[in-house]
């Protein structure tokens, strides 16, 4: 029986055999005491890869973003972020419900960026009627905007804007290594203007669990306390961190394969007369499409019929589909995906 092909997200990736071997053999200690050597090595590697002084291992990207924001903002302070950002839409309002932090949402442009003039206009003047603006948040790559990439130049401009107003810059870099691969630059260059950045091990890098927060030593010291408050302190967690080390050592270079397969699948979808593709050249590992009015199936039926053929895709939000390529998808899998789509959707050439 053919294996199931899952295109819902790169979070469905499974650890490699090398990761499983490293996890089984990991040298561990109590990380809350700072005594887990494998975690310490992972944190040092992460800081070095992102060009920062220090890093901290946390269970998830959501906790990473929350802890980073709580470390610099107090109750009643304000952050500026995109209205389509992950932190604004998909992190359960944690910064507001847990931190009492106000969010000023600026519209994301189609490429995932924020208009920097609009950002500057959103910065509050010193007035007791207003919350105090503390932080600007960017997302790279940008999920909802199609896996788009923020350039090194743009990120530097955003950093200069923040710092010229006495603000800090945080980057939700869940897929920052995908951005670096797409731009052919080191991830540290994309992170350089940021005072803090998070990235996930459990997406395209295929580790089972975990994210890293990177920044200055003083900042990470504050984040460590926040992590404890959020219940994120773990004990012999080197058994998980070991997979993260393997991910950083072996999985970054292969991300371009996912990007190439996303472009291949987009090219195929472009041949279907019943599909409206958002981007014929996906910038990274995601592609988005809608069914055209001429389609003979609806969104729910497409999901069901693809599942019957062993291909799992995300249920559409407002008719919009997202397909995500990752290490668990090879060229033979794409053959099956294309055959299934061509069979179900009218207009295949």
VENURDA-V597121 format. One record per residue. N is the residue number from 1. PHI is phi in radians with two decimals (NA if undefined). PSI is psi in radians with two decimals (none if undefined). Layout:
# VENURDA-V597121
n=N phi=PHI psi=PSI
n=N phi=PHI psi=PSI
This chain:
# VENURDA-V597121
n=1 phi=NA psi=2.32
n=2 phi=-1.15 psi=2.53
n=3 phi=-1.27 psi=2.77
n=4 phi=-1.33 psi=2.38
n=5 phi=-1.82 psi=2.12
n=6 phi=-2.00 psi=1.95
n=7 phi=-1.87 psi=0.25
n=8 phi=-1.18 psi=-0.70
n=9 phi=-2.91 psi=2.81
n=10 phi=-1.41 psi=-0.03
n=11 phi=-1.25 psi=-0.22
n=12 phi=-1.47 psi=-0.03
n=13 phi=-1.02 psi=2.54
n=14 phi=-1.81 psi=2.62
n=15 phi=-1.10 psi=2.52
n=16 phi=-1.28 psi=2.92
n=17 phi=-1.07 psi=-0.64
n=18 phi=-1.10 psi=-0.66
n=19 phi=-1.13 psi=-0.79
n=20 phi=-1.07 psi=-0.70
n=21 phi=-1.12 psi=-0.77
n=22 phi=-1.13 psi=-0.67
n=23 phi=-1.11 psi=-0.74
n=24 phi=-1.15 psi=-0.53
n=25 phi=-1.77 psi=0.12
n=26 phi=-1.09 psi=2.40
n=27 phi=-1.45 psi=2.11
n=28 phi=-2.18 psi=2.86
n=29 phi=-2.77 psi=-3.04
n=30 phi=-1.47 psi=1.89
n=31 phi=-1.22 psi=-0.49
n=32 phi=-1.08 psi=-0.54
n=33 phi=-1.50 psi=0.02
n=34 phi=1.29 psi=0.40
n=35 phi=-1.92 psi=0.20
n=36 phi=-1.59 psi=1.91
n=37 phi=-1.14 psi=-0.54
n=38 phi=-1.25 psi=-0.72
n=39 phi=-1.09 psi=-0.77
n=40 phi=-1.05 psi=-0.69
n=41 phi=-1.16 psi=-0.76
n=42 phi=-1.05 psi=-0.78
n=43 phi=-1.10 psi=-0.71
n=44 phi=-1.13 psi=-0.72
n=45 phi=-1.10 psi=-0.77
n=46 phi=-1.09 psi=-0.80
n=47 phi=-1.05 psi=-0.75
n=48 phi=-1.14 psi=-0.75
n=49 phi=-1.13 psi=-0.55
n=50 phi=-1.73 psi=0.03
n=51 phi=1.23 psi=0.54
n=52 phi=-2.02 psi=2.90
n=53 phi=-1.27 psi=-0.58
n=54 phi=-2.68 psi=2.91
n=55 phi=-2.61 psi=2.80
n=56 phi=-2.39 psi=2.32
n=57 phi=-1.45 psi=2.28
n=58 phi=-2.32 psi=2.80
n=59 phi=-1.14 psi=-0.55
n=60 phi=-2.60 psi=2.84
n=61 phi=-1.16 psi=-0.62
n=62 phi=-1.08 psi=-0.79
n=63 phi=-1.12 psi=-0.63
n=64 phi=-1.07 psi=-0.86
n=65 phi=-1.10 psi=-0.77
n=66 phi=-1.08 psi=-0.84
n=67 phi=-1.11 psi=-0.69
n=68 phi=-1.10 psi=-0.72
n=69 phi=-1.25 psi=-0.74
n=70 phi=-1.13 psi=-0.45
n=71 phi=-1.26 psi=-0.29
n=72 phi=-2.13 psi=-0.20
n=73 phi=-2.08 psi=2.41
n=74 phi=-1.77 psi=3.08
n=75 phi=-1.08 psi=2.29
n=76 phi=1.57 psi=-0.18
n=77 phi=-1.32 psi=2.99
n=78 phi=-2.30 psi=2.51
n=79 phi=-2.03 psi=2.62
n=80 phi=-1.86 psi=2.23
n=81 phi=-2.63 psi=2.97
n=82 phi=-1.35 psi=2.59
n=83 phi=-1.29 psi=-0.14
n=84 phi=-2.01 psi=0.25
n=85 phi=-1.32 psi=2.71
n=86 phi=-1.08 psi=-0.74
n=87 phi=-1.09 psi=-0.67
n=88 phi=-1.30 psi=-0.66
n=89 phi=-1.71 psi=-0.63
n=90 phi=-2.19 psi=0.31
n=91 phi=-2.07 psi=0.53
n=92 phi=1.02 psi=0.44
n=93 phi=1.10 psi=0.50
n=94 phi=-1.03 psi=-0.69
n=95 phi=-1.11 psi=-0.57
n=96 phi=-1.46 psi=-0.83
n=97 phi=-1.25 psi=-0.60
n=98 phi=-1.73 psi=-0.50
n=99 phi=-1.91 psi=-0.18
n=100 phi=1.11 psi=0.50
n=101 phi=-1.72 psi=2.30
n=102 phi=-1.42 psi=2.47
n=103 phi=-1.94 psi=2.23
n=104 phi=-1.84 psi=1.85
n=105 phi=-1.58 psi=2.15
n=106 phi=-1.84 psi=2.42
n=107 phi=-1.03 psi=2.27
n=108 phi=-1.27 psi=2.38
n=109 phi=-1.31 psi=2.87
n=110 phi=-0.97 psi=-0.48
n=111 phi=-1.53 psi=0.14
n=112 phi=1.56 psi=-0.18
n=113 phi=-1.40 psi=2.99
n=114 phi=-1.96 psi=2.40
n=115 phi=-1.09 psi=2.05
n=116 phi=-1.21 psi=-0.44
n=117 phi=-1.16 psi=-0.68
n=118 phi=-1.18 psi=-0.65
n=119 phi=-1.10 psi=-0.80
n=120 phi=-1.10 psi=-0.66
n=121 phi=-1.17 psi=-0.43
n=122 phi=-1.45 psi=-0.23
n=123 phi=-1.20 psi=2.22
n=124 phi=-1.29 psi=2.43
n=125 phi=-1.29 psi=2.87
n=126 phi=-1.30 psi=1.71
n=127 phi=-2.63 psi=2.27
n=128 phi=-1.12 psi=-0.21
n=129 phi=-1.33 psi=-0.31
n=130 phi=-1.95 psi=2.68
n=131 phi=-1.18 psi=2.83
n=132 phi=-1.62 psi=2.13
n=133 phi=-1.26 psi=2.22
n=134 phi=-2.06 psi=-0.52
n=135 phi=-2.61 psi=2.47
n=136 phi=-1.93 psi=2.34
n=137 phi=-2.06 psi=2.26
n=138 phi=-2.03 psi=2.88
n=139 phi=-2.29 psi=2.23
n=140 phi=-2.60 psi=1.98
n=141 phi=-1.22 psi=2.89
n=142 phi=-1.78 psi=2.05
n=143 phi=-1.11 psi=-1.16
n=144 phi=-1.10 psi=-0.51
n=145 phi=-1.45 psi=0.21
n=146 phi=1.79 psi=0.41
n=147 phi=1.23 psi=0.49
n=148 phi=-1.28 psi=2.86
n=149 phi=-2.10 psi=2.32
n=150 phi=-1.56 psi=2.27
n=151 phi=-1.30 psi=2.85
n=152 phi=-1.06 psi=-0.73
n=153 phi=-1.09 psi=-0.82
n=154 phi=-1.09 psi=-0.76
n=155 phi=-1.11 psi=-0.66
n=156 phi=-1.13 psi=-0.69
n=157 phi=-1.10 psi=-0.71
n=158 phi=-1.13 psi=-0.70
n=159 phi=-1.12 psi=-0.73
n=160 phi=-1.11 psi=-0.69
n=161 phi=-1.10 psi=-0.85
n=162 phi=-1.01 psi=-0.89
n=163 phi=-1.21 psi=-0.52
n=164 phi=-1.18 psi=-0.36
n=165 phi=-1.84 psi=0.22
n=166 phi=1.28 psi=0.35
n=167 phi=-1.76 psi=2.94
n=168 phi=-1.89 psi=2.81
n=169 phi=-2.10 psi=2.20
n=170 phi=-2.02 psi=2.42
n=171 phi=-2.02 psi=2.13
n=172 phi=-1.37 psi=1.67
n=173 phi=-1.81 psi=0.73
n=174 phi=-0.80 psi=-0.73
n=175 phi=-2.08 psi=0.72
n=176 phi=-1.08 psi=-0.52
n=177 phi=-1.28 psi=-0.48
n=178 phi=-1.15 psi=-0.72
n=179 phi=-1.08 psi=-0.77
n=180 phi=-1.10 psi=-0.71
n=181 phi=-1.12 psi=-0.71
n=182 phi=-1.15 psi=-0.60
n=183 phi=-1.64 psi=-0.13
n=184 phi=1.01 psi=0.76
n=185 phi=-2.26 psi=2.85
n=186 phi=-1.25 psi=2.48
n=187 phi=-1.00 psi=-0.56
n=188 phi=-1.07 psi=-0.53
n=189 phi=-1.22 psi=-0.63
n=190 phi=-1.28 psi=-0.46
n=191 phi=-1.55 psi=-0.26
n=192 phi=-0.95 psi=-0.74
n=193 phi=-1.31 psi=-0.22
n=194 phi=-1.49 psi=2.48
n=195 phi=-1.38 psi=-0.44
n=196 phi=-2.63 psi=2.66
n=197 phi=-2.63 psi=2.47
n=198 phi=-1.96 psi=2.67
n=199 phi=-2.57 psi=2.69
n=200 phi=-1.76 psi=2.43
n=201 phi=-1.54 psi=-0.38
n=202 phi=-1.69 psi=0.25
n=203 phi=-1.87 psi=-1.98
n=204 phi=-1.10 psi=-0.37
n=205 phi=-1.45 psi=-0.15
n=206 phi=1.28 psi=0.14
n=207 phi=-1.27 psi=2.72
n=208 phi=-1.29 psi=-0.54
n=209 phi=-2.64 psi=2.55
n=210 phi=2.02 psi=2.66
n=211 phi=-2.45 psi=2.87
n=212 phi=-2.14 psi=2.45
n=213 phi=-1.87 psi=2.28
n=214 phi=-2.16 psi=2.51
n=215 phi=3.12 psi=-2.78
n=216 phi=-1.26 psi=2.84
n=217 phi=-1.06 psi=-0.72
n=218 phi=-1.12 psi=-0.73
n=219 phi=-1.11 psi=-0.81
n=220 phi=-1.12 psi=-0.55
n=221 phi=-1.06 psi=-0.70
n=222 phi=-1.23 psi=-0.69
n=223 phi=-1.12 psi=-0.61
n=224 phi=-1.02 psi=-0.74
n=225 phi=-1.15 psi=-0.72
n=226 phi=-1.11 psi=-0.73
n=227 phi=-1.00 psi=-0.71
n=228 phi=-1.10 psi=-0.76
n=229 phi=-1.09 psi=-0.57
n=230 phi=-1.48 psi=-0.01
n=231 phi=1.39 psi=0.40
n=232 phi=-1.65 psi=0.02
n=233 phi=-1.28 psi=2.18
n=234 phi=-2.07 psi=2.86
n=235 phi=-1.69 psi=-1.84
n=236 phi=-1.37 psi=1.06
n=237 phi=-1.46 psi=0.03
n=238 phi=-1.01 psi=-0.42
n=239 phi=-1.14 psi=-0.42
n=240 phi=-1.63 psi=-0.73
n=241 phi=-1.04 psi=-0.52
n=242 phi=-1.02 psi=-0.66
n=243 phi=-1.16 psi=-0.61
n=244 phi=-1.13 psi=-0.65
n=245 phi=-1.09 psi=-0.82
n=246 phi=-1.07 psi=-0.68
n=247 phi=-1.03 psi=-0.83
n=248 phi=-1.17 psi=-0.53
n=249 phi=-1.43 psi=-0.50
n=250 phi=-2.20 psi=-0.27
n=251 phi=-1.85 psi=-0.19
n=252 phi=-1.23 psi=-0.78
n=253 phi=-1.13 psi=-0.47
n=254 phi=-1.45 psi=-0.08
n=255 phi=-1.04 psi=-0.53
n=256 phi=-1.09 psi=-0.48
n=257 phi=-1.11 psi=-0.71
n=258 phi=-1.10 psi=-0.70
n=259 phi=-1.11 psi=-0.75
n=260 phi=-1.12 psi=-0.68
n=261 phi=-1.23 psi=-0.57
n=262 phi=-1.11 psi=-0.72
n=263 phi=-1.16 psi=-0.69
n=264 phi=-1.06 psi=-0.81
n=265 phi=-1.16 psi=-0.66
n=266 phi=-1.11 psi=-0.70
n=267 phi=-1.08 psi=-0.71
n=268 phi=-1.14 psi=-0.81
n=269 phi=-1.03 psi=-0.56
n=270 phi=-1.13 psi=-0.30
n=271 phi=-1.50 psi=-0.14
n=272 phi=-1.62 psi=2.10
n=273 phi=-1.21 psi=-0.17
n=274 phi=-1.81 psi=0.26
n=275 phi=-2.13 psi=2.36
n=276 phi=-1.88 psi=1.81
n=277 phi=-1.51 psi=2.33
n=278 phi=-1.28 psi=-0.62
n=279 phi=-2.55 psi=2.04
n=280 phi=-1.26 psi=-0.28
n=281 phi=-2.23 psi=1.39
n=282 phi=-0.96 psi=2.32
n=283 phi=-1.23 psi=-0.48
n=284 phi=-2.39 psi=-2.20
n=285 phi=-1.82 psi=0.20
n=286 phi=-2.09 psi=2.55
n=287 phi=-2.41 psi=2.58
n=288 phi=-2.19 psi=2.47
n=289 phi=-2.67 psi=2.88
n=290 phi=-2.22 psi=2.78
n=291 phi=-1.44 psi=2.34
n=292 phi=-1.29 psi=2.88
n=293 phi=-1.08 psi=-0.40
n=294 phi=-1.43 psi=-0.06
n=295 phi=-1.14 psi=2.47
n=296 phi=-1.63 psi=-0.01
n=297 phi=-2.19 psi=2.72
n=298 phi=-1.70 psi=3.01
n=299 phi=-0.99 psi=-0.81
n=300 phi=-1.14 psi=-0.68
n=301 phi=-1.16 psi=-0.66
n=302 phi=-1.08 psi=-0.78
n=303 phi=-1.03 psi=-0.81
n=304 phi=-1.15 psi=-0.76
n=305 phi=-1.26 psi=-0.57
n=306 phi=-1.16 psi=-0.74
n=307 phi=-1.06 psi=-0.65
n=308 phi=-1.12 psi=-0.38
n=309 phi=-1.73 psi=0.19
n=310 phi=1.46 psi=0.30
n=311 phi=-2.07 psi=2.08
n=312 phi=-1.74 psi=2.13
n=313 phi=-2.18 psi=2.80
n=314 phi=-1.24 psi=2.45
n=315 phi=-1.06 psi=2.44
n=316 phi=-1.26 psi=2.41
n=317 phi=-1.66 psi=2.00
n=318 phi=0.94 psi=0.67
n=319 phi=1.40 psi=0.13
n=320 phi=-1.80 psi=2.22
n=321 phi=-1.79 psi=2.50
n=322 phi=-2.12 psi=2.21
n=323 phi=-1.98 psi=2.32
n=324 phi=-2.15 psi=2.18
n=325 phi=-1.60 psi=2.57
n=326 phi=-2.79 psi=-3.09
n=327 phi=-1.13 psi=-0.33
n=328 phi=-1.47 psi=0.02
n=329 phi=-2.06 psi=2.13
n=330 phi=-1.98 psi=-3.06
n=331 phi=-1.14 psi=-0.63
n=332 phi=-1.12 psi=-0.65
n=333 phi=-1.10 psi=-0.72
n=334 phi=-1.11 psi=-0.60
n=335 phi=-0.99 psi=-0.80
n=336 phi=-1.13 psi=-0.73
n=337 phi=-1.08 psi=-0.83
n=338 phi=-1.13 psi=-0.68
n=339 phi=-1.10 psi=-0.73
n=340 phi=-1.15 psi=-0.78
n=341 phi=-1.12 psi=-0.73
n=342 phi=-1.14 psi=-0.59
n=343 phi=-1.26 psi=-0.66
n=344 phi=-1.46 psi=-0.70
n=345 phi=-1.66 psi=2.37
n=346 phi=-1.19 psi=2.73
n=347 phi=1.61 psi=0.09
n=348 phi=-1.18 psi=2.38
n=349 phi=-1.58 psi=none
